[in-house]
């Protein structure tokens, strides 16, 4: 945060004074966080009113403080400090702005500096998206103050909202159409002028095809007398210079007025020098350079046109995600089905989705069975079965059945739109690798102007010819391109993160993406990350008159009254086998031991062996019907009496009043994809370490099956964070993957953290990268994506630096005429954006 400036510069409304007649007061509306009851609001109001020149009213219901103060007596910062001293906080607000008028990296760099100089503001400006994300402190500045700061810098700004997306898209489409028309008309005026160069380059005017043909010396062959009268050249060049070139003059003026210099300054200076010198030479019958000024304007406009088209494609993934939301929906109203606009849906509506339609809401399936394609939301290629009780998400496609859902999330409050918001926020962030480019962009234009002046002076001193000195200087001005530097990083980040969102990889920031590229160690939680995160029935041992199915039916019937993970596993197994459950009576839950109740008149217990075994037991469950060892987590068996168990399994016993009836073996199974994911991580040079709170035997069994050589058992949540810190102390770049509340401390302490979307909200909040599929392979995909994006960024930066380092000396040496220089400048930024667009083809 920046230090506050004088109160006089802060935006606020003016009202008549309440305490002193004739005095002027300012008003602040402050959001307050931390108030829990009426005494909180009363205490804050009392403390604020203790300040001299302040009248405050605190509203607990809306959690806001209305403050009137005299700026001649007290500064706003003192009011904010008083709120903090009372024990409350004023949360920072975030504002997304669409920025107009930026033409190059110098513009975005300058605007970012201007915004960050405002009190209480942290801002990031993205040239590729033409957006700014601003975090500001209420009380020090407001939305109007931010918009005014942007305007003073010479740009336009408008707040972005969900409803403004379509308007913004339409505005950009209209702007592109206008730019295209201007370019076409400009080209029609320029082509006759450029046609004069053809005889020169083909030798018709005795110019040899050497390096000299690319130099200004070609202009000395008497171009103005090559069939086109000087007055006609002047006439053709003038609308190009001042109508098609108006944007460069406007941009240059706004930039200089705001205290900086951008690409428009270079183009305006270079083309104006060639144009006005040509007017002077019209009256002296000397060589003219109207074709140079007109061609540069036209070619730069062509470059900007191509750049705008390419940049619009960088956000294609986001547009595709937004397009998944259907425009209409079928709902039940008053017992009838009707079609309404999706924007009119409300939480609680009953929605009908037919086969082939996209689901318009997040909600729970009430009726119906179908397969749903969630590939564009999660990256999961196989359709998922949906039936009553399952959750469905907006934007996914219903394939082959009628589904009836109750809407829970609608409009902007769906998982789909949350993905869009997260991805757009990440696309607007800056990677650390961009810092050097930003620093260079900030001083690039002044340096180029100095080089151009030095070039002119050098040629003047050596040749004594004004014409021979002017053209290389013009070439220097028009060939320099800060745009490529400014677009190198953000375009690659935009395309890469958009592609990641399509594949179910949500990256919170470009910084996290850059850190993921360097990952060397990955700490893994076991439950829910390596394993499925839920218990599954692995085996049944029944004895006496019961077979396995009958034993499972009794146990599941008994567990109907419980929500324990063991109960859910038995109920799921019974459902999968199509077993009809019997009612349970006199149900009782005994924490730590098990459950009891009556099923079909039979008193049953299900729980630990010691608790379930009846005092008059006449036998124990034999081990003769153990399931095949391959269904267990580990092949190592440990004997316990005449019962056999596997490491990692949990056993519960079913008994009646006289006998043990059956034993059920349950375990959290390894995900089918975990072995392959661990192998892929190893192939990427990443060492996997499993951290779990389980016992040694269970941890070893899972680690060995997953192919993990290092593991630590009995690790408490706080110890997981310490283990991550210890690995970082070794100089490793450490990642952490987890899905539970107990993983949050370790996720927060890792260099880069991965959260599973099926995990807890706390784990997802702490994660740098969220994987929409509960599959460890997503970590390998995310690392591979980060490396692909960083490779592309380095390629772009190399090209941008190499282009300017090579082009400027060539232009200064007189090796390039302004037309070729203008074409090179126009194509440089297009090349960078086009290279970034190749990431759209990236696949895991």
Order of alpha helices (4+ residues) and beta strands (2+ residues): beta-beta-alpha-beta-beta-alpha-beta-alpha-beta-beta-alpha-beta-alpha-alpha-alpha-alpha-alpha-alpha-beta-beta-beta-beta-beta-alpha-beta-beta-beta-beta-alpha-alpha-alpha-alpha-beta-alpha-beta-beta-alpha-alpha-beta-beta-beta-alpha-beta-beta-beta-beta-alpha-beta-alpha-beta-alpha-beta-alpha-beta-alpha-beta-alpha-alpha
